[in-house]
Amino acid sequence: MEYDNNKLTNAKLRGHREIITEDVKKGYEPMGFIPVSFGPSGKTLAGDLIFKEIVH
C-alpha cells in the first residue's frame, strides 16, 4: 500500500479497506502491516499488508 503523501503535513493511506474486505471474503485474516518505504523525515510512505489464511 502506498500513502498519499503531503510533504508539509501527513500521509494518508487509501484503498486498504477494500483490499482487506476482499481478502477476508477469500478466507484470509488481516494480521498487520510492515512499513517498506520512508520519507526523509522518517514518515512511512508505503507498506505491505500481512494476511494469514484461515484454515477450517
Backbone as a chain_set.jsonl record, in Angstrom:
{"seq": "MEYDNNKLTNAKLRGHREIITEDVKKGYEPMGFIPVSFGPSGKTLAGDLIFKEIVH", "coords": {"N": [[0.844, -1.16, 0.0], [0.507, 2.212, -0.804], [1.004, 5.471, 0.461], [-0.854, 8.549, 0.182], [1.012, 11.211, -0.001], [1.523, 14.217, 1.707], [3.817, 16.591, 1.614], [4.14, 18.61, 3.479], [2.529, 18.084, 5.678], [0.876, 15.395, 6.663], [0.695, 11.871, 5.731], [-1.68, 9.972, 3.959], [-3.297, 6.873, 4.003], [-4.827, 5.075, 1.444], [-7.362, 3.001, 0.006], [-6.868, 0.66, 1.373], [-8.873, -0.525, 2.941], [-10.665, -1.677, 1.125], [-9.065, -3.694, 0.001], [-8.568, -5.273, 2.276], [-11.222, -6.076, 2.913], [-11.903, -7.588, 0.614], [-9.944, -9.645, 0.718], [-10.593, -10.883, 3.156], [-13.055, -11.984, 2.473], [-12.1, -13.949, 0.802], [-11.026, -15.725, 2.539], [-8.933, -14.987, 4.235], [-7.19, -13.653, 7.065], [-6.59, -10.456, 8.363], [-3.423, -9.541, 9.61], [-1.496, -7.633, 10.131], [0.824, -4.943, 9.379], [3.599, -3.972, 7.496], [5.929, -1.471, 7.333], [7.537, -0.327, 4.392], [8.745, 1.672, 2.947], [10.165, 4.853, 3.418], [10.004, 8.404, 4.015], [12.288, 11.259, 3.882], [12.062, 12.42, 6.395], [11.393, 10.345, 7.993], [8.802, 9.543, 7.856], [6.307, 7.131, 7.12], [5.864, 5.915, 3.861], [5.041, 3.825, 2.26], [3.753, 0.486, 2.545], [3.414, -3.027, 3.379], [0.587, -5.106, 3.554], [-0.243, -7.679, 5.838], [-1.436, -10.94, 5.795], [-3.145, -13.872, 7.017], [-3.916, -17.164, 6.138], [-7.078, -18.513, 6.743], [-7.711, -21.523, 8.156], [-9.927, -24.125, 8.174]], "CA": [[0.0, 0.0, 0.0], [1.245, 3.475, -0.804], [0.317, 6.601, 1.072], [-0.911, 9.84, -0.496], [1.897, 11.979, 0.873], [1.581, 15.672, 1.687], [5.167, 16.852, 2.128], [4.126, 19.569, 4.582], [1.809, 17.615, 6.872], [0.889, 13.954, 6.899], [0.446, 10.981, 4.608], [-2.913, 9.229, 4.19], [-3.404, 5.589, 3.331], [-6.099, 4.941, 0.735], [-7.566, 1.745, -0.686], [-6.574, -0.514, 2.192], [-10.093, -1.176, 3.431], [-11.199, -2.516, 0.05], [-8.2, -4.87, -0.093], [-8.839, -6.105, 3.455], [-12.558, -6.652, 2.756], [-11.843, -8.627, -0.421], [-9.15, -10.785, 1.177], [-11.37, -11.574, 4.194], [-14.036, -12.79, 1.736], [-11.37, -15.073, 0.197], [-10.6, -16.635, 3.598], [-7.7, -14.541, 4.886], [-7.358, -12.791, 8.241], [-5.547, -9.435, 8.438], [-2.556, -9.729, 10.771], [-0.672, -6.472, 10.426], [1.326, -4.043, 8.355], [5.041, -3.752, 7.59], [6.37, -0.322, 6.54], [8.619, -0.707, 3.478], [9.351, 2.856, 2.334], [10.093, 6.004, 4.321], [10.465, 9.689, 3.514], [13.5, 11.744, 4.54], [11.797, 12.758, 7.797], [11.04, 9.123, 8.696], [7.382, 9.264, 7.662], [6.037, 5.96, 6.292], [5.294, 6.239, 2.558], [4.458, 2.612, 1.684], [3.859, -0.675, 3.41], [2.785, -4.273, 2.965], [-0.407, -5.69, 4.441], [0.06, -9.064, 6.153], [-2.634, -11.758, 5.982], [-2.98, -15.293, 7.347], [-5.013, -17.964, 5.606], [-7.91, -19.132, 7.764], [-7.866, -22.935, 7.852], [-11.034, -24.697, 8.957]], "C": [[0.892, 1.226, 0.0], [0.368, 4.573, -0.212], [0.24, 7.758, 0.083], [-0.164, 10.798, 0.418], [1.76, 13.477, 0.636], [2.899, 16.027, 2.358], [5.182, 17.799, 3.327], [3.428, 19.048, 5.841], [1.926, 16.104, 7.012], [0.725, 13.171, 5.603], [-0.8, 10.165, 4.939], [-2.919, 7.962, 3.359], [-4.782, 5.49, 2.703], [-6.164, 3.567, 0.082], [-7.354, 0.504, 0.159], [-7.823, -1.248, 2.663], [-10.705, -2.098, 2.378], [-10.386, -3.803, -0.085], [-8.471, -5.819, 1.067], [-10.19, -6.802, 3.314], [-12.55, -7.793, 1.748], [-11.073, -9.854, 0.054], [-9.845, -11.556, 2.303], [-12.415, -12.464, 3.528], [-13.386, -14.037, 1.128], [-10.829, -16.04, 1.26], [-9.291, -16.262, 4.274], [-8.033, -13.605, 6.041], [-6.241, -11.745, 8.252], [-4.753, -9.577, 9.728], [-1.721, -8.499, 11.103], [-0.197, -5.752, 9.179], [2.824, -3.875, 8.569], [5.399, -2.54, 6.736], [7.56, -0.723, 5.668], [9.298, 0.479, 2.794], [9.112, 4.055, 3.238], [10.561, 7.265, 3.608], [11.678, 10.151, 4.293], [13.298, 12.107, 6.011], [11.435, 11.527, 8.624], [9.584, 8.732, 8.564], [7.214, 8.049, 6.754], [5.348, 6.385, 5.004], [4.641, 5.034, 1.881], [4.637, 1.462, 2.66], [3.14, -1.87, 2.828], [1.774, -4.707, 4.01], [-0.076, -7.163, 4.619], [-1.256, -9.793, 6.442], [-2.243, -13.186, 6.33], [-4.181, -16.033, 6.778], [-5.762, -18.622, 6.754], [-8.168, -20.572, 7.333], [-8.948, -23.493, 8.769], [-10.872, -26.179, 9.084]], "O": [[1.898, 1.281, 0.706], [-0.852, 4.58, -0.378], [1.131, 7.94, -0.747], [-0.655, 11.153, 1.489], [1.868, 13.947, -0.496], [3.071, 15.785, 3.553], [6.134, 17.792, 4.107], [3.706, 19.518, 6.945], [2.964, 15.595, 7.435], [0.629, 13.747, 4.519], [-0.962, 9.714, 6.073], [-2.591, 7.973, 2.172], [-5.789, 5.784, 3.348], [-5.142, 3.03, -0.347], [-7.637, -0.604, -0.297], [-7.817, -2.474, 2.769], [-11.204, -3.174, 2.706], [-10.954, -4.88, -0.264], [-8.59, -7.028, 0.869], [-10.29, -8.001, 3.571], [-13.128, -8.85, 2.002], [-11.503, -10.984, -0.181], [-9.693, -12.774, 2.389], [-12.639, -13.588, 3.977], [-14.046, -15.062, 0.959], [-10.238, -17.064, 0.917], [-8.61, -17.126, 4.826], [-9.017, -12.867, 6.002], [-5.067, -12.102, 8.159], [-5.328, -9.715, 10.807], [-1.285, -8.339, 12.243], [-0.734, -5.926, 8.085], [3.271, -3.661, 9.696], [5.193, -2.572, 5.523], [8.485, -1.382, 6.144], [10.321, 0.306, 2.132], [8.013, 4.254, 3.756], [11.404, 7.208, 2.713], [12.065, 9.507, 5.268], [14.253, 12.102, 6.787], [11.195, 11.642, 9.826], [9.166, 7.704, 9.097], [7.894, 7.939, 5.734], [4.365, 7.125, 5.038], [3.779, 5.204, 1.019], [5.548, 1.462, 3.489], [2.35, -1.739, 1.893], [2.059, -4.682, 5.207], [0.326, -7.829, 3.666], [-2.08, -9.325, 7.227], [-1.157, -13.65, 5.985], [-5.321, -15.588, 6.916], [-5.15, -19.221, 7.638], [-8.764, -20.818, 6.285], [-8.883, -23.344, 9.989], [-11.702, -26.839, 9.708]]}, "num_chains": 1, "name": "protein.A"}
